[in-house]
């Protein structure tokens, strides 16, 4: 059982890439952050819903701790792969590959 927990922890740390400064985020991600801070309105019905962290890429927290928001992807016909994940503790994460890797946003 310890081995399995260690493997999961290693996989989670591998999915959390280097931090990204706010200024280096794509313009669309900065726009999404502004909407989050303003409390909306959000362009997608899914925005603000619970992010389940099923990939266990982020620190394990109780269900409902994380929320996800769509970052527009120019040229995408659907929501695209980019998201911002917020944590109840104020954490902000950016993923551009639909939850495979995350970068903590530094402001």
Backbone as a chain_set.jsonl record, in Angstrom:
{"seq": "XXXXXXXXXXXXXXXXXXXXXXXXXXXXXXXXXXXXXXXXXXXXXXXXXXXXXXXXXXXXXXXXXXXXXXXXXXXXXXXXXXXXXXXXXXXXXXXXXXXXXXXXXXX", "coords": {"N": [[0.819, -1.186, 0.0], [1.965, 1.263, 0.755], [3.786, 1.584, -1.302], [2.105, 2.045, -3.509], [0.947, 4.501, -2.752], [3.234, 6.088, -2.794], [3.883, 6.005, -5.504], [1.661, 7.338, -6.581], [2.05, 9.882, -5.441], [4.451, 10.615, -6.653], [3.638, 10.7, -9.335], [1.828, 12.813, -9.193], [3.523, 14.958, -8.528], [5.057, 15.048, -10.824], [3.22, 15.932, -12.666], [2.853, 18.527, -11.945], [4.179, 21.191, -13.166], [6.803, 23.681, -13.6], [6.352, 26.863, -11.937], [4.326, 29.585, -13.215], [4.638, 32.934, -14.047], [2.226, 35.527, -13.572], [2.301, 37.519, -15.575], [3.298, 36.097, -17.731], [1.288, 34.487, -18.581], [-1.067, 33.474, -21.118], [-2.977, 35.975, -22.854], [-5.723, 35.386, -22.84], [-5.956, 33.777, -20.574], [-5.357, 35.583, -18.544], [-7.574, 37.214, -18.854], [-9.588, 35.423, -18.074], [-8.889, 35.085, -15.371], [-9.483, 37.669, -14.47], [-12.267, 37.634, -14.741], [-12.876, 35.631, -12.877], [-12.117, 36.878, -10.493], [-13.954, 38.95, -10.489], [-16.236, 37.587, -10.117], [-17.677, 36.651, -12.252], [-19.661, 37.591, -15.144], [-19.493, 34.29, -16.544], [-18.382, 32.777, -19.587], [-18.962, 30.108, -20.171], [-21.102, 27.433, -19.272], [-20.058, 25.461, -17.648], [-18.101, 26.658, -16.143], [-16.742, 27.395, -12.979], [-17.583, 25.133, -11.757], [-17.063, 22.191, -9.707], [-13.791, 20.937, -9.654], [-12.65, 17.785, -9.929], [-10.128, 16.643, -9.572], [-9.341, 14.104, -10.394], [-7.187, 13.075, -11.712], [-5.277, 13.342, -9.887], [-3.268, 15.204, -9.89], [-2.928, 17.538, -8.55], [-2.569, 18.677, -5.133], [-4.094, 16.511, -2.796], [-7.326, 17.144, -1.74], [-10.431, 17.825, 0.04], [-13.486, 16.957, -1.667], [-14.814, 19.443, -3.765], [-13.106, 21.445, -3.086], [-11.494, 22.444, -5.133], [-12.068, 24.472, -8.04], [-12.983, 24.834, -11.483], [-12.223, 26.686, -14.472], [-12.799, 27.807, -17.757], [-10.365, 28.644, -20.163], [-10.377, 30.591, -22.891], [-9.615, 29.326, -26.119], [-8.218, 30.435, -28.908], [-9.569, 29.82, -32.091], [-10.479, 27.267, -31.453], [-13.137, 24.948, -31.678], [-14.629, 24.062, -29.641], [-14.615, 24.088, -26.038], [-11.9, 23.919, -25.796], [-8.575, 23.095, -24.531], [-7.508, 24.469, -22.423], [-7.393, 25.552, -19.034], [-8.132, 27.201, -15.909], [-7.568, 26.459, -12.592], [-8.871, 26.876, -9.423], [-8.184, 27.032, -5.917], [-9.625, 26.667, -2.659], [-7.956, 27.805, -0.802], [-6.8, 29.919, -2.085], [-5.038, 29.212, -4.058], [-3.875, 29.119, -7.435], [-3.956, 27.594, -10.54], [-2.742, 26.757, -13.784], [-3.52, 25.04, -16.734], [-2.658, 23.905, -19.907], [-3.034, 21.73, -21.362], [-5.28, 20.154, -20.963], [-5.452, 19.076, -18.23], [-3.218, 17.38, -18.032], [-0.741, 18.443, -17.308], [0.105, 20.889, -14.843], [0.605, 24.297, -13.927], [1.539, 26.332, -11.326], [0.208, 29.495, -10.723], [1.94, 32.442, -10.331], [1.635, 35.514, -8.794]], "CA": [[0.0, 0.0, 0.0], [2.86, 2.417, 0.767], [4.354, 1.712, -2.638], [1.074, 2.653, -4.344], [0.85, 5.903, -2.346], [4.448, 6.753, -3.269], [3.754, 6.142, -6.962], [0.691, 8.413, -6.817], [2.681, 11.147, -5.085], [5.42, 10.913, -7.695], [2.882, 11.08, -10.533], [1.278, 14.145, -8.963], [4.58, 15.959, -8.609], [5.479, 15.133, -12.218], [2.203, 16.666, -13.399], [2.927, 19.924, -11.545], [5.374, 21.753, -13.8], [7.313, 24.92, -13.008], [5.409, 27.975, -11.795], [4.247, 30.539, -14.315], [4.282, 34.269, -13.578], [0.985, 36.075, -14.133], [2.607, 38.267, -16.802], [3.628, 35.165, -18.813], [0.086, 33.767, -18.992], [-1.694, 33.997, -22.335], [-3.964, 37.038, -22.624], [-7.033, 34.786, -22.518], [-5.906, 33.306, -19.181], [-5.467, 36.776, -17.698], [-8.982, 37.625, -18.933], [-10.341, 34.494, -17.239], [-8.613, 35.449, -13.98], [-10.251, 38.885, -14.165], [-13.661, 37.208, -14.558], [-12.948, 34.903, -11.605], [-12.051, 37.881, -9.413], [-15.179, 39.747, -10.53], [-17.386, 36.722, -9.851], [-18.384, 36.39, -13.503], [-20.275, 36.391, -15.698], [-18.597, 33.377, -17.236], [-18.906, 32.445, -20.911], [-19.306, 28.694, -20.308], [-21.925, 26.942, -18.157], [-19.242, 24.598, -16.783], [-17.175, 27.465, -15.344], [-17.071, 27.477, -11.559], [-17.945, 23.814, -11.223], [-16.03, 21.467, -8.968], [-12.754, 20.183, -10.341], [-12.524, 16.587, -9.114], [-8.732, 16.235, -9.388], [-9.281, 12.649, -10.576], [-5.841, 12.748, -12.161], [-4.449, 13.501, -8.685], [-2.119, 16.019, -10.245], [-2.819, 18.566, -7.523], [-2.621, 18.155, -3.769], [-5.395, 15.924, -2.455], [-8.163, 17.974, -0.878], [-11.812, 17.338, 0.027], [-14.278, 17.28, -2.861], [-15.35, 20.791, -3.757], [-12.041, 22.387, -2.764], [-11.024, 23.049, -6.377], [-13.032, 24.876, -9.07], [-12.328, 24.992, -12.782], [-12.708, 27.735, -15.359], [-12.302, 27.681, -19.126], [-9.569, 29.697, -20.786], [-10.664, 30.524, -24.324], [-8.539, 28.922, -27.013], [-8.547, 30.947, -30.241], [-9.669, 28.838, -33.165], [-11.089, 26.007, -31.004], [-14.581, 24.869, -31.911], [-15.258, 23.719, -28.364], [-13.978, 24.815, -24.936], [-10.454, 23.821, -25.873], [-7.901, 22.315, -23.491], [-6.91, 25.331, -21.401], [-8.218, 25.797, -17.851], [-7.577, 27.695, -14.656], [-8.13, 25.771, -11.429], [-8.699, 27.652, -8.195], [-8.347, 26.308, -4.666], [-10.236, 27.465, -1.59], [-6.882, 28.504, -0.098], [-6.271, 30.984, -2.933], [-4.137, 28.682, -5.086], [-4.285, 29.261, -8.829], [-3.186, 26.722, -11.422], [-3.038, 26.859, -15.209], [-3.196, 23.884, -17.567], [-2.936, 24.15, -21.323], [-3.127, 20.419, -22.015], [-6.439, 19.463, -20.396], [-5.172, 18.412, -16.954], [-2.035, 16.511, -17.993], [0.238, 19.151, -16.485], [-0.36, 22.123, -14.223], [1.601, 25.265, -13.481], [0.998, 27.247, -10.321], [0.3, 30.884, -11.159], [2.544, 33.384, -9.371], [1.196, 36.9, -9.094]], "C": [[0.872, 1.262, 0.0], [3.453, 2.667, -0.616], [3.37, 2.435, -3.555], [0.941, 4.143, -4.025], [2.059, 6.689, -2.851], [4.388, 6.976, -4.777], [2.778, 7.265, -7.291], [1.296, 9.779, -6.513], [3.685, 11.57, -6.145], [4.717, 11.359, -8.97], [2.313, 12.482, -10.378], [2.355, 15.206, -9.088], [5.075, 16.112, -10.041], [4.496, 15.955, -13.039], [2.21, 18.152, -13.051], [4.245, 20.496, -12.051], [5.79, 23.035, -13.088], [6.217, 25.976, -12.926], [5.409, 28.827, -13.057], [3.867, 31.901, -13.738], [3.012, 34.76, -14.287], [1.249, 36.746, -15.48], [2.91, 37.357, -17.99], [2.419, 34.342, -19.276], [-0.415, 34.31, -20.324], [-2.748, 35.049, -21.965], [-5.31, 36.469, -22.199], [-7.074, 34.273, -21.078], [-6.004, 34.485, -18.215], [-6.901, 37.302, -17.704], [-9.853, 36.723, -18.059], [-10.119, 34.792, -15.765], [-9.385, 36.699, -13.574], [-11.72, 38.543, -13.941], [-13.843, 36.478, -13.23], [-12.988, 35.902, -10.448], [-13.328, 38.711, -9.338], [-16.421, 38.908, -10.201], [-18.235, 36.456, -11.074], [-18.835, 37.693, -14.13], [-19.281, 35.591, -16.53], [-19.217, 32.949, -18.555], [-19.365, 30.99, -21.072], [-20.062, 28.226, -19.066], [-21.109, 26.106, -17.174], [-18.333, 25.393, -15.855], [-17.674, 27.593, -13.908], [-17.485, 26.161, -10.938], [-16.753, 23.173, -10.518], [-15.07, 20.764, -9.917], [-12.431, 19.001, -9.441], [-11.104, 16.124, -8.846], [-8.577, 14.717, -9.499], [-7.895, 12.19, -11.021], [-4.848, 12.769, -11.002], [-3.163, 14.262, -8.981], [-1.888, 17.138, -9.235], [-2.902, 17.906, -6.154], [-4.033, 17.636, -3.458], [-6.095, 16.797, -1.428], [-9.581, 17.413, -0.909], [-12.535, 17.768, -1.253], [-14.888, 18.663, -2.704], [-14.305, 21.858, -3.461], [-11.586, 23.152, -4.006], [-12.196, 23.361, -7.309], [-12.281, 25.066, -10.376], [-13.033, 26.017, -13.65], [-12.036, 27.585, -16.713], [-11.48, 28.898, -19.512], [-9.8, 29.559, -22.283], [-9.411, 30.142, -25.108], [-8.903, 29.419, -28.402], [-8.533, 29.843, -31.285], [-10.295, 27.518, -32.762], [-12.595, 26.058, -31.232], [-15.352, 24.523, -30.643], [-14.554, 24.525, -27.273], [-12.459, 24.779, -25.007], [-9.887, 23.1, -24.661], [-7.413, 23.158, -22.318], [-7.902, 25.628, -20.268], [-7.404, 26.512, -16.781], [-8.323, 26.972, -13.546], [-7.848, 26.648, -10.213], [-8.9, 26.735, -7.002], [-8.928, 27.229, -3.615], [-9.193, 28.265, -0.816], [-6.243, 29.613, -0.912], [-5.307, 30.513, -4.008], [-4.746, 28.891, -6.469], [-3.369, 28.396, -9.681], [-3.666, 26.912, -12.855], [-2.634, 25.554, -15.88], [-3.558, 24.231, -19.007], [-3.103, 22.845, -22.085], [-4.2, 19.53, -21.363], [-6.073, 18.514, -19.258], [-3.971, 17.463, -16.956], [-0.942, 17.135, -17.144], [-0.375, 20.449, -15.985], [0.819, 22.994, -13.871], [0.931, 26.187, -12.481], [1.238, 28.685, -10.808], [0.876, 31.723, -10.023], [2.124, 34.787, -9.764], [2.215, 37.908, -8.672]], "O": [[0.548, 2.231, -0.687], [3.602, 3.811, -1.044], [3.76, 3.338, -4.295], [0.833, 4.96, -4.939], [1.919, 7.832, -3.287], [4.801, 8.027, -5.266], [3.04, 8.063, -8.19], [1.073, 10.732, -7.259], [3.763, 12.747, -6.497], [5.163, 12.306, -9.619], [2.317, 13.26, -11.333], [2.122, 16.252, -9.693], [5.475, 17.208, -10.434], [4.892, 16.608, -14.005], [1.634, 18.957, -13.783], [5.294, 20.304, -11.437], [5.187, 23.421, -12.087], [5.282, 25.989, -13.727], [6.347, 28.798, -13.853], [2.877, 32.01, -13.016], [2.77, 34.44, -15.451], [0.485, 36.551, -16.426], [2.794, 37.787, -19.137], [2.513, 33.59, -20.246], [-0.21, 35.485, -20.628], [-3.33, 35.001, -20.882], [-5.961, 37.005, -21.303], [-8.121, 34.329, -20.433], [-6.667, 34.388, -17.182], [-7.391, 37.781, -16.681], [-10.757, 37.208, -17.378], [-11.069, 34.755, -14.983], [-9.887, 36.779, -12.453], [-12.354, 39.103, -13.047], [-14.84, 36.679, -12.538], [-13.804, 35.774, -9.536], [-13.739, 39.128, -8.255], [-17.515, 39.445, -10.028], [-19.398, 36.072, -10.947], [-18.434, 38.773, -13.696], [-18.359, 36.14, -17.133], [-20.432, 32.773, -18.644], [-20.085, 30.678, -22.02], [-19.703, 28.581, -17.943], [-21.439, 26.05, -15.989], [-17.84, 24.846, -14.868], [-18.849, 27.859, -13.654], [-17.711, 26.08, -9.731], [-15.602, 23.565, -10.711], [-15.485, 20.087, -10.858], [-11.984, 19.19, -8.309], [-10.892, 15.287, -7.969], [-7.776, 14.117, -8.782], [-7.481, 11.064, -10.744], [-3.726, 12.278, -11.12], [-2.113, 13.993, -8.397], [-0.767, 17.625, -9.09], [-3.258, 16.733, -6.033], [-5.03, 18.259, -3.821], [-5.532, 17.141, -0.389], [-9.907, 16.612, -1.785], [-12.23, 18.808, -1.836], [-15.413, 19.009, -1.645], [-14.59, 23.05, -3.574], [-11.326, 24.354, -3.945], [-13.179, 22.623, -7.364], [-11.1, 25.413, -10.385], [-14.249, 26.198, -13.583], [-10.848, 27.273, -16.799], [-11.853, 30.035, -19.224], [-9.461, 28.536, -22.878], [-8.303, 30.579, -24.797], [-9.816, 28.875, -29.023], [-7.604, 29.038, -31.35], [-10.621, 26.711, -33.633], [-13.239, 27.083, -31.006], [-16.572, 24.674, -30.582], [-13.951, 25.556, -27.572], [-11.8, 25.559, -24.32], [-10.639, 22.556, -23.852], [-6.951, 22.609, -21.317], [-9.076, 25.913, -20.504], [-6.175, 26.442, -16.747], [-9.551, 26.884, -13.558], [-6.723, 27.102, -10.008], [-9.679, 25.784, -7.058], [-8.742, 28.444, -3.678], [-9.519, 29.299, -0.232], [-5.247, 30.195, -0.483], [-4.807, 31.323, -4.789], [-5.964, 28.846, -6.645], [-2.146, 28.463, -9.554], [-4.839, 27.19, -13.104], [-1.55, 25.025, -15.634], [-4.626, 24.779, -19.282], [-3.29, 22.847, -23.302], [-4.031, 18.317, -21.236], [-6.347, 17.315, -19.315], [-3.734, 16.795, -15.95], [-0.291, 16.45, -16.355], [-1.256, 21.028, -16.621], [1.901, 22.499, -13.556], [-0.124, 26.757, -12.76], [2.335, 29.03, -11.245], [0.365, 31.713, -8.903], [2.244, 35.189, -10.921], [2.006, 39.108, -8.849]]}, "num_chains": 1, "name": "protein.A"}
